[in-house]
């Protein structure tokens, strides 16, 4: 019953945040420039996180790593829900994260679509492999040139029960190839699936979302061996799912 009561309030403030920040993003992007636009996006995502506090959600973002800001990064994480994204944008904001995202998100969503179209992210068509690989390659070359970061969820689709899915390695291989000097930063995400445990309504309440940033990895071995190393590192930080969860 509490979930049914709190969910409409959450949706109101979540939608309001997207609407308020859309013109702010536009102004920052068109008038103030790249850095201001990036800060507006990071601040918006902090506000989106605060909206989930209405549902009793709280966050732990464990990043004790010394990650350089003068090299491109490839941030690789497991994927449990759309709520994986705001904490990464906010807590990794100094590294200017750009996302590999499905093209459908590039239109129709206030603030989100504008940022994906104008901030350097890769919008891919899952039904068109050539287009998808081309866009991911562009993103790799972009972060290599500008010393920024790309975020990719190699599982392809989110896990709806928290259990990790097998990596689909092609996109990650392209990023590694087109950004040869990039460090890879694995992140293990836990419990964001619980916000959508009942579907889109009602939202799950009282979830503790945990993000564990692992030590950055230099490229080593064959691409297949390196991607297996990344996948194993991420899986090592995913908590086992039990019936009590």
QUITA-V185864 format. One record per residue. N is the residue number from 1. D_CENTER is the distance of its C-alpha to the mean C-alpha in Angstrom with 2 decimals. Layout:
# QUITA-V185864
n->(N:N)
d_center->(D_CENTER:D_CENTER)
This chain:
# QUITA-V185864
n->(1:2:3:4:5:6:7:8:9:10:11:12:13:14:15:16:17:18:19:20:21:22:23:24:25:26:27:28:29:30:31:32:33:34:35:36:37:38:39:40:41:42:43:44:45:46:47:48:49:50:51:52:53:54:55:56:57:58:59:60:61:62:63:64:65:66:67:68:69:70:71:72:73:74:75:76:77:78:79:80:81:82:83:84:85:86:87:88:89:90:91:92:93:94:95:96:97:98:99:100:101:102:103:104:105:106:107:108:109:110:111:112:113:114:115:116:117:118:119:120:121:122:123:124:125:126:127:128:129:130:131:132:133:134:135:136:137:138:139:140:141:142:143:144:145:146:147:148:149:150:151:152:153:154:155:156:157:158:159:160:161:162:163:164:165:166:167:168:169:170:171:172:173:174:175:176:177:178:179:180:181:182:183:184:185:186:187:188:189:190:191:192:193:194:195:196:197:198:199:200:201:202:203:204:205:206:207:208:209:210:211:212:213:214:215:216:217:218:219:220:221:222:223:224:225:226:227:228:229:230:231:232:233:234:235:236:237:238:239:240:241:242:243:244:245)
d_center->(30.53:28.46:25.27:27.19:28.30:25.06:22.80:24.57:24.38:20.62:20.27:22.70:20.93:17.43:19.08:21.17:18.32:16.90:20.52:21.46:18.71:19.27:22.59:21.45:18.78:21.52:24.00:21.90:20.96:24.51:26.61:25.04:22.92:19.66:19.36:20.20:17.76:14.91:16.29:16.63:12.97:12.16:15.09:14.15:10.93:13.31:15.67:13.42:13.06:16.82:17.39:16.28:18.89:21.41:20.63:21.30:17.71:17.29:14.81:15.38:13.21:15.47:15.32:18.88:18.30:20.03:17.54:19.32:18.26:20.68:19.13:16.32:13.43:11.50:8.63:8.84:7.80:9.36:8.13:10.19:9.37:7.81:8.16:5.49:3.49:6.87:7.80:5.58:6.83:10.09:10.92:10.02:11.50:14.53:12.87:11.85:8.29:8.42:6.55:8.60:9.09:12.31:15.00:15.92:13.18:14.91:17.84:19.12:16.45:17.53:15.38:12.21:14.28:15.99:13.10:11.82:15.51:16.58:14.12:13.98:11.13:12.47:13.51:14.99:17.78:17.57:21.35:22.08:21.31:23.00:21.01:17.65:18.76:20.23:17.13:15.10:18.20:18.26:14.80:16.06:19.24:17.64:15.79:19.00:21.14:19.40:18.06:14.45:11.20:9.26:5.95:7.13:7.50:11.29:12.51:12.29:12.41:11.31:13.93:15.88:17.86:15.73:17.56:15.69:16.35:17.81:15.77:16.48:17.01:18.06:15.01:14.34:18.08:18.07:15.55:17.70:20.80:20.04:18.69:21.44:21.32:17.63:16.93:14.48:12.53:11.89:10.05:11.51:10.23:13.25:14.52:11.80:13.75:16.70:15.76:16.49:19.22:21.83:20.00:19.21:22.36:22.99:19.79:19.90:21.20:21.39:18.18:17.21:13.51:13.48:11.20:13.35:12.92:15.52:17.90:16.91:18.69:21.08:21.68:24.59:26.56:26.00:22.60:23.02:23.93:21.11:18.42:20.34:20.25:16.47:16.27:19.03:17.52:14.37:16.78:19.05:16.79:16.24:18.95:21.53:21.68:25.12:27.13:27.11:23.36)
